[in-house]
Amino acid sequence: MDNRCGWIALAGESAPHPRLSGQHACDWLIIGGGITGLAAAHTLAARFPGQRIVVLDRQRVAQGASARNSGFAVSHELPSPNELLGNPGFAGFAVASRIGVAAAQEVRQRIGELGIACEYDDAGYHFAVHRPAHLQQADAVIHTLEAVGANARYLEGEALQQRLGSSFYTRAIHCAGGNALLQPAKYVRGLADSLPKAVEVYEHSAVLSLRRAGRGWQAQTEAGVINAPQVLACVGAFLPRVGVHHSGTFALELSASITRPLTEARWQSQFGERTWGVLSTLPGGATLRLLPGRRLLIRNTVEYRQRDLNGTQLQARRQQHLQGLEKRFPGLAATDLEYTWTGHLSGTRSGEPCFARIDEGLHAVAGCNGSGVARGTLWGRLLVDMASTSTSALLTDVLGQAQPGYLPPRPFFDIGASLRMAWEVRRARRER
């Protein structure tokens, strides 16, 4: 299998950028051309006109994890039992919700100001389950979501079946008021294509080393060297590649498939003209979307791995995707799947990000924990705020929660993480 991302294929590719070669100097160096790095570049260009801003990407900009996720712009998370209204964890949930609402607003603002056409839909999405036991205390969950500004309502039975076109799901909470869906490759490509001329982008320019050089930093690539007093590292869980080894983040590997366009007859009889998204209440469950263009997307694998999936392994995941779709929509066949690909999620043990000043002039952020579309957009701006010593209540909130948690040394962490993810997948087997 060719591991071709369906989102990128449907969005089309931007014009290529050159590799970095020779000696360079700039005012701001951004490592990583995903959502966070590109949002930071836009912020810097607006805030510091006349300064030289450079973005380096290991492969192509706008084609990494930022384009390969499921396209959920998360404003309101599902609260855990300890975070329900009246419980000790609610205060932290309220802060996280403030951050989420601001992040979703940041996405809407970027889309509006830059004119990005990315199939943005702010009608919300569903937290849905097959087993009723996987969505308990629904009334308390709804009251908690409403307390932090969400619009939430409970669905079950025929109303839910008609909404999703499937009898697989037994109960759900539809959550709007900030939660949105979009085409992630079109969104991040829009951020890249609309960069001001002051921003220089270099692709296929992996940073082989990042070291102190005088009062600034020197990044070396295979063919070039660049010096900068300020560096923003926006590479998700791959911070060790630029010398940041204790961020508390790690990479999870996920895979997804998008179908070919369904027949018009099936589309109209089963789905009508609506589109929607479904998130599982369990980490190991399935993510599902009904897309514009009469297509379905499913993501029902998540793994901690030391090596990327090869073609044979990806084919096996594709079969899991098909089985998940068949449970929900009987009659779909292998020939209905058009694209299958992998992507990485930047995770932390606590569920909170690494957002930190690593050293003088070096700042980094990682650990989106599945909410990178919205929070990644916001982080780009706030990382610039922190690096330029600006302050705000929102930055204070983010820094207050940025405690990713301790990771044991390898190989102990590798063993523990593999076992934990296998347990999460097994626990959610009926939701896959």
Backbone torsions as a table, in degrees:
resi	resn	phi	psi	omega
1	MET	NA	149.1	-172.9
2	ASP	-93.7	0.1	176.2
3	ASN	53.8	41.5	-179.4
4	ARG	-86.8	121.1	-178.3
5	CYS	-69.0	124.8	-179.1
6	GLY	-63.9	-37.8	179.4
7	TRP	-60.0	-46.1	-177.9
8	ILE	-67.0	-40.7	179.1
9	ALA	-61.6	-40.5	-179.0
10	LEU	-75.5	-28.3	-179.0
11	ALA	-81.6	-28.5	-172.5
12	GLY	84.3	158.9	-175.2
13	GLU	-102.1	149.2	174.8
14	SER	-76.9	165.5	174.2
15	ALA	-62.9	142.1	-177.7
16	PRO	-70.2	155.4	174.9
17	HIS	-110.3	157.1	-178.0
18	PRO	-72.9	165.5	170.2
19	ARG	-81.5	152.4	173.9
20	LEU	-72.8	129.8	175.0
21	SER	-143.2	146.9	179.0
22	GLY	83.8	-169.1	-177.7
23	GLN	-97.0	135.1	-178.8
24	HIS	-140.1	159.7	171.0
25	ALA	-140.4	144.8	179.3
26	CYS	-147.7	170.2	177.8
27	ASP	-83.8	-36.6	-178.5
28	TRP	-135.7	128.8	175.1
29	LEU	-113.8	124.5	176.4
30	ILE	-110.4	123.2	177.8
31	ILE	-102.1	111.5	-178.5
32	GLY	117.4	116.7	-177.3
33	GLY	-105.5	45.3	173.5
34	GLY	-100.1	-160.8	-176.0
35	ILE	-57.5	-48.3	-175.7
36	THR	-65.9	-47.6	-179.7
37	GLY	-62.0	-40.7	-179.5
38	LEU	-71.2	-38.6	176.1
39	ALA	-63.3	-38.3	176.6
40	ALA	-64.2	-40.4	179.8
41	ALA	-62.8	-43.2	176.2
42	HIS	-60.6	-43.8	-179.1
43	THR	-63.1	-45.3	-179.3
44	LEU	-63.3	-43.0	-178.4
45	ALA	-62.8	-35.9	179.5
46	ALA	-76.2	-34.7	-173.3
47	ARG	-86.4	-29.9	-176.3
48	PHE	-128.3	66.7	179.8
49	PRO	-60.4	138.8	-179.8
50	GLY	95.4	-15.7	177.8
51	GLN	-87.6	149.6	-177.5
52	ARG	-88.0	125.8	-177.5
53	ILE	-120.8	129.3	-178.6
54	VAL	-124.6	135.0	174.4
55	VAL	-113.3	126.4	174.4
56	LEU	-110.4	136.7	174.8
57	ASP	-130.1	142.3	-178.2
58	ARG	-66.2	-32.7	179.3
59	GLN	-126.4	-118.2	174.8
60	ARG	-100.4	141.0	173.9
61	VAL	-64.5	152.3	174.0
62	ALA	63.5	22.3	179.7
63	GLN	-130.9	7.9	177.6
64	GLY	-88.6	-143.4	-177.5
65	ALA	-58.7	-28.7	-179.2
66	SER	-62.5	-27.2	179.7
67	ALA	-100.6	-9.9	-169.5
68	ARG	-106.9	4.7	-179.8
69	ASN	-84.4	-173.4	-175.0
70	SER	-89.7	-1.7	172.6
71	GLY	80.8	31.2	175.3
72	PHE	-98.1	119.1	173.3
73	ALA	-92.0	100.3	-169.0
74	VAL	-87.4	120.3	171.9
75	SER	-102.7	-50.0	-178.2
76	HIS	-114.7	117.9	173.8
77	GLU	-78.1	164.9	172.3
78	LEU	-80.8	124.0	-178.2
79	PRO	-70.0	144.9	172.3
80	SER	-78.6	166.7	179.1
81	PRO	-54.5	-37.4	-179.2
82	ASN	-72.6	-17.2	-178.0
83	GLU	-95.9	-0.2	-178.8
84	LEU	-64.9	152.3	-178.2
85	LEU	-52.0	128.1	-178.6
86	GLY	95.6	-10.9	179.0
87	ASN	-97.6	162.5	-175.0
88	PRO	-58.6	-32.1	-176.1
89	GLY	-81.2	-2.3	-176.1
90	PHE	-64.9	-35.9	-178.5
91	ALA	-59.8	-43.7	177.5
92	GLY	-66.3	-37.1	177.7
93	PHE	-64.1	-37.0	178.7
94	ALA	-65.1	-40.5	177.1
95	VAL	-64.9	-45.3	178.2
96	ALA	-59.9	-35.6	179.5
97	SER	-69.9	-38.1	175.2
98	ARG	-59.6	-42.8	178.2
99	ILE	-64.3	-44.4	-179.4
100	GLY	-62.2	-42.1	178.7
101	VAL	-62.8	-43.3	177.8
102	ALA	-64.2	-37.0	179.4
103	ALA	-66.0	-43.9	178.7
104	ALA	-63.3	-39.0	176.9
105	GLN	-64.3	-36.3	178.1
106	GLU	-62.3	-40.8	177.3
107	VAL	-62.9	-49.0	-180.0
108	ARG	-59.0	-40.2	-178.6
109	GLN	-66.4	-44.0	178.1
110	ARG	-61.3	-44.5	-179.3
111	ILE	-61.3	-44.9	-179.0
112	GLY	-67.3	-48.0	-176.3
113	GLU	-68.1	-35.5	-175.6
114	LEU	-96.3	-4.6	179.1
115	GLY	64.0	42.6	-177.2
116	ILE	-84.5	121.6	175.8
117	ALA	-91.1	103.4	-173.5
118	CYS	-138.7	27.9	176.3
119	GLU	58.8	37.4	-176.8
120	TYR	-69.0	131.0	-178.2
121	ASP	-137.6	111.4	-176.1
122	ASP	-98.1	25.8	-179.9
123	ALA	-80.2	1.0	178.6
124	GLY	90.5	-174.1	178.4
125	TYR	-153.6	-178.9	-170.6
126	HIS	-111.5	140.9	160.8
127	PHE	-97.8	107.2	-170.5
128	ALA	-128.7	150.9	-176.8
129	VAL	-137.1	154.7	171.8
130	HIS	-87.4	-47.0	178.1
131	ARG	-90.3	122.9	-179.5
132	PRO	-55.0	-30.9	-178.9
133	ALA	-63.7	-17.7	-178.9
134	HIS	-87.4	2.2	172.2
135	LEU	-140.9	84.1	-178.6
136	GLN	-101.5	165.7	178.9
137	GLN	52.2	44.5	-175.0
138	ALA	-58.5	-41.4	179.9
139	ASP	-61.9	-42.8	179.9
140	ALA	-66.3	-37.6	177.3
141	VAL	-62.9	-45.0	-179.6
142	ILE	-63.7	-44.5	178.8
143	HIS	-61.4	-37.8	178.8
144	THR	-66.6	-45.3	178.6
145	LEU	-62.1	-41.6	179.3
146	GLU	-65.4	-33.1	180.0
147	ALA	-65.4	-22.6	179.2
148	VAL	-106.9	15.6	171.1
149	GLY	98.9	3.8	179.5
150	ALA	-82.5	159.8	169.7
151	ASN	-105.6	109.3	-173.3
152	ALA	-127.0	142.3	175.7
153	ARG	-147.6	150.7	-175.5
154	TYR	-91.9	140.5	178.2
155	LEU	-133.8	142.4	173.0
156	GLU	-157.4	172.8	173.9
157	GLY	60.4	-141.5	-173.7
158	GLU	-63.1	-36.5	179.8
159	ALA	-61.5	-41.1	179.1
160	LEU	-70.6	-41.3	179.8
161	GLN	-61.8	-42.0	178.9
162	GLN	-67.8	-34.8	-177.9
163	ARG	-68.9	-40.8	-175.8
164	LEU	-100.4	-8.8	-179.7
165	GLY	70.0	25.7	-176.7
166	SER	-153.0	144.2	175.8
167	SER	-93.6	3.6	-177.1
168	PHE	-65.0	-41.5	-176.2
169	TYR	-86.4	135.2	-176.4
170	THR	-101.7	-28.8	177.9
171	ARG	-153.7	155.2	-177.0
172	ALA	-158.5	158.2	167.6
173	ILE	-117.7	120.7	174.2
174	HIS	-88.5	126.9	-174.3
175	CYS	-123.4	116.8	177.8
176	ALA	-122.4	-164.4	-178.2
177	GLY	84.5	35.9	-179.6
178	GLY	137.3	-39.9	177.3
179	ASN	-64.1	137.9	-174.9
180	ALA	-147.0	167.0	176.6
181	LEU	-123.1	148.6	176.2
182	LEU	-157.0	172.6	174.9
183	GLN	-92.4	106.1	-169.0
184	PRO	-63.9	-36.7	179.9
185	ALA	-66.9	-37.1	177.4
186	LYS	-68.8	-35.6	180.0
187	TYR	-66.7	-52.0	-176.5
188	VAL	-70.9	-31.9	174.5
189	ARG	-64.5	-38.3	177.1
190	GLY	-61.8	-39.9	175.8
191	LEU	-62.1	-39.7	-178.6
192	ALA	-71.5	-45.6	-175.2
193	ASP	-69.6	-21.1	-177.8
194	SER	-99.6	11.3	179.1
195	LEU	-60.8	139.1	176.0
196	PRO	-63.4	158.7	-178.5
197	LYS	-62.9	-21.7	179.7
198	ALA	-67.5	-15.4	-177.8
199	VAL	-97.3	123.4	176.4
200	GLU	-100.0	134.0	-177.8
201	VAL	-118.5	132.3	176.4
202	TYR	-125.8	128.2	-179.1
203	GLU	-106.2	167.5	-178.5
204	HIS	49.4	43.1	-175.8
205	SER	-130.2	66.2	-179.9
206	ALA	-64.0	137.0	176.6
207	VAL	-79.9	114.5	-179.3
208	LEU	-85.6	-28.2	176.4
209	SER	-155.2	147.7	175.5
210	LEU	-133.7	117.0	-174.5
211	ARG	-140.1	161.5	176.5
212	ARG	-63.7	138.4	175.6
213	ALA	-143.4	99.3	-176.1
214	GLY	66.1	-127.1	-179.8
215	ARG	-92.8	4.3	-178.4
216	GLY	-130.8	-148.9	-175.4
217	TRP	-130.9	150.2	176.4
218	GLN	-124.6	122.5	177.1
219	ALA	-106.6	131.0	179.2
220	GLN	-112.8	131.6	173.3
221	THR	-111.6	-177.4	-178.0
222	GLU	-61.7	-33.6	-174.3
223	ALA	-121.5	1.3	-175.1
224	GLY	-154.0	170.3	177.5
225	VAL	-136.1	138.8	178.2
226	ILE	-137.2	135.4	179.3
227	ASN	-110.0	140.3	-179.8
228	ALA	-153.5	142.5	175.2
229	PRO	-75.1	-23.0	-177.8
230	GLN	-128.8	128.6	179.4
231	VAL	-126.4	131.8	174.1
232	LEU	-113.5	116.3	-179.6
233	ALA	-95.8	113.1	-174.9
234	CYS	-127.1	59.4	-174.2
235	VAL	-117.4	21.6	176.4
236	GLY	61.8	-137.8	-175.8
237	ALA	-73.9	-1.0	-177.3
238	PHE	-97.3	28.1	176.7
239	LEU	-57.4	-31.7	176.6
240	PRO	-57.4	-25.3	178.7
241	ARG	-64.1	-23.0	178.1
242	VAL	-111.2	20.7	172.3
243	GLY	89.2	6.6	177.3
244	VAL	-98.8	105.2	-167.8
245	HIS	-106.5	-5.3	-174.8
246	HIS	-129.9	48.9	-178.4
247	SER	-86.0	-12.6	-176.5
248	GLY	76.4	15.5	-178.4
249	THR	-111.4	158.7	177.3
250	PHE	-150.0	162.1	-177.9
251	ALA	-102.6	134.6	169.3
252	LEU	-109.6	145.7	179.5
253	GLU	-106.0	129.8	179.4
254	LEU	-122.9	160.0	175.0
255	SER	-138.6	152.6	-175.9
256	ALA	-146.9	162.9	175.7
257	SER	-136.2	147.6	171.5
258	ILE	-120.2	136.8	-179.4
259	THR	-79.1	167.1	165.0
260	ARG	-69.8	165.2	175.5
261	PRO	-57.1	129.3	176.0
262	LEU	-69.0	158.6	178.7
263	THR	-63.3	149.9	-179.8
264	GLU	-58.7	-38.6	-178.8
265	ALA	-63.8	-46.1	-179.7
266	ARG	-66.8	-41.7	180.0
267	TRP	-58.0	-49.9	-176.9
268	GLN	-68.3	-39.3	-177.2
269	SER	-73.8	-31.3	-173.4
270	GLN	-102.4	-34.0	-171.3
271	PHE	-122.5	-25.8	-174.0
272	GLY	69.3	-147.7	-176.1
273	GLU	-98.0	-1.2	-174.1
274	ARG	-79.8	160.8	168.4
275	THR	-125.8	158.1	-178.2
276	TRP	-159.4	170.8	175.2
277	GLY	-135.4	149.2	178.8
278	VAL	-131.0	129.0	170.0
279	LEU	-112.0	141.4	174.3
280	SER	-75.9	155.3	174.1
281	THR	-83.6	-5.4	179.7
282	LEU	-116.7	141.6	-178.0
283	PRO	-58.9	-30.8	-178.3
284	GLY	-89.7	3.1	-178.9
285	GLY	-81.8	-172.7	-174.1
286	ALA	-97.2	145.3	168.5
287	THR	-104.0	136.0	-175.9
288	LEU	-137.5	141.5	175.4
289	ARG	-140.4	142.4	168.4
290	LEU	-101.2	117.8	-168.5
291	LEU	-102.8	156.9	167.3
292	PRO	-57.8	150.3	-177.5
293	GLY	87.2	14.7	174.4
294	ARG	63.1	40.2	-179.8
295	ARG	-119.5	157.4	173.0
296	LEU	-116.0	146.8	172.2
297	LEU	-122.9	140.2	172.9
298	ILE	-136.7	140.1	171.7
299	ARG	-131.2	111.5	-179.1
300	ASN	-135.3	27.7	172.6
301	THR	-129.7	145.6	172.2
302	VAL	-153.4	128.1	-171.9
303	GLU	-142.9	149.0	167.1
304	TYR	-99.0	118.7	-174.7
305	ARG	-134.1	153.7	175.7
306	GLN	-91.2	-19.9	179.6
307	ARG	-135.4	148.6	178.3
308	ASP	-65.2	154.3	177.8
309	LEU	-63.2	139.0	172.4
310	ASN	-91.1	-179.5	-175.1
311	GLY	-60.4	-41.3	179.8
312	THR	-65.6	-42.2	179.1
313	GLN	-66.4	-38.4	178.4
314	LEU	-66.8	-35.1	176.1
315	GLN	-61.4	-38.6	177.7
316	ALA	-65.7	-38.7	176.9
317	ARG	-66.8	-36.6	177.4
318	ARG	-59.3	-38.9	177.5
319	GLN	-65.4	-37.0	175.6
320	GLN	-64.3	-37.8	176.9
321	HIS	-62.3	-45.0	-179.8
322	LEU	-61.7	-42.9	178.9
323	GLN	-61.6	-39.8	177.8
324	GLY	-64.1	-40.2	178.0
325	LEU	-68.1	-40.3	-178.6
326	GLU	-63.8	-34.1	176.9
327	LYS	-60.3	-37.4	-173.8
328	ARG	-91.0	-34.9	-174.9
329	PHE	-136.0	79.3	-178.1
330	PRO	-54.6	142.5	179.0
331	GLY	108.0	-16.2	175.4
332	LEU	-71.7	145.6	-177.2
333	ALA	-127.5	170.1	-178.4
334	ALA	-57.5	-34.0	-179.5
335	THR	-68.1	-13.6	178.7
336	ASP	-79.1	-15.6	179.3
337	LEU	-85.5	128.4	-179.0
338	GLU	-105.3	-41.3	-176.8
339	TYR	-128.4	138.6	172.7
340	THR	-138.1	133.5	-175.2
341	TRP	-152.3	171.0	176.4
342	THR	-114.7	162.9	174.3
343	GLY	-158.2	167.8	-177.9
344	HIS	-115.6	142.4	175.1
345	LEU	-112.2	135.7	178.3
346	SER	-91.8	112.7	-174.4
347	GLY	-116.2	164.3	173.0
348	THR	-137.4	161.3	-177.7
349	ARG	-67.7	-37.1	-176.6
350	SER	-86.7	-14.4	-172.5
351	GLY	86.4	-1.0	178.5
352	GLU	-108.0	153.5	-171.8
353	PRO	-81.5	165.2	160.5
354	CYS	-88.3	117.5	178.7
355	PHE	-139.4	101.0	-164.5
356	ALA	-153.9	154.6	165.8
357	ARG	-85.6	109.2	-176.7
358	ILE	-77.1	-39.1	-179.6
359	ASP	-161.4	172.8	178.5
360	GLU	-59.6	120.6	179.4
361	GLY	82.6	1.3	179.8
362	LEU	-126.0	116.7	-178.8
363	HIS	-126.3	146.4	-175.3
364	ALA	-144.2	152.6	174.1
365	VAL	-142.3	141.3	178.5
366	ALA	-165.3	165.6	176.9
367	GLY	95.0	55.3	-178.8
368	CYS	-72.0	-24.9	178.6
369	ASN	54.4	37.5	175.3
370	GLY	90.7	2.8	-179.0
371	SER	-120.5	34.9	-170.7
372	GLY	-74.1	-23.0	-179.4
373	VAL	-62.5	-52.8	-178.3
374	ALA	-79.7	-54.3	-176.9
375	ARG	-65.5	-34.9	177.1
376	GLY	-61.1	-37.3	177.3
377	THR	-65.1	-45.8	179.1
378	LEU	-65.7	-42.3	-178.6
379	TRP	-58.6	-35.2	179.3
380	GLY	-57.2	-43.9	178.9
381	ARG	-71.1	-44.8	-176.9
382	LEU	-68.5	-29.4	176.6
383	LEU	-64.9	-39.0	175.1
384	VAL	-64.9	-41.7	177.0
385	ASP	-56.1	-49.0	-177.4
386	MET	-64.6	-42.8	-178.2
387	ALA	-67.5	-28.4	-179.0
388	SER	-101.0	14.7	175.8
389	THR	60.2	28.6	171.0
390	SER	-81.9	153.3	-180.0
391	THR	-127.2	154.4	175.8
392	SER	-163.3	160.6	177.1
393	ALA	-62.3	-35.7	-179.1
394	LEU	-67.3	-44.1	177.3
395	LEU	-61.9	-38.8	177.0
396	THR	-61.0	-41.7	177.0
397	ASP	-60.7	-46.6	-177.8
398	VAL	-63.8	-46.4	179.7
399	LEU	-63.9	-34.4	179.0
400	GLY	-65.8	-29.8	-179.6
401	GLN	-96.8	-7.8	-174.6
402	ALA	-76.8	72.5	178.9
403	GLN	-130.4	85.4	-171.1
404	PRO	-67.0	-18.7	179.1
405	GLY	95.6	158.7	-176.6
406	TYR	-80.3	137.3	172.9
407	LEU	-113.0	128.0	177.0
408	PRO	-62.1	158.4	177.5
409	PRO	-67.1	156.4	174.4
410	ARG	-75.6	148.0	7.4
411	PRO	-88.9	3.3	-176.4
412	PHE	-62.2	-41.2	178.5
413	PHE	-64.8	-42.7	-179.9
414	ASP	-56.2	-45.0	-179.2
415	ILE	-66.4	-47.2	-178.7
416	GLY	-63.9	-42.9	-178.9
417	ALA	-66.0	-41.0	178.8
418	SER	-61.9	-44.0	179.6
419	LEU	-66.6	-41.4	-179.1
420	ARG	-63.9	-44.2	-179.2
421	MET	-68.1	-37.0	176.4
422	ALA	-62.1	-38.2	178.1
423	TRP	-66.8	-42.3	179.2
424	GLU	-61.8	-41.1	179.5
425	VAL	-66.0	-42.8	179.2
426	ARG	-64.7	-41.6	180.0
427	ARG	-61.0	-31.5	-176.3
428	ALA	-101.9	17.5	-171.9
429	ARG	-58.7	-33.1	-179.3
430	ARG	-79.3	-10.8	177.7
431	GLU	-97.6	2.7	-177.4
432	ARG	-94.3	NA	NA
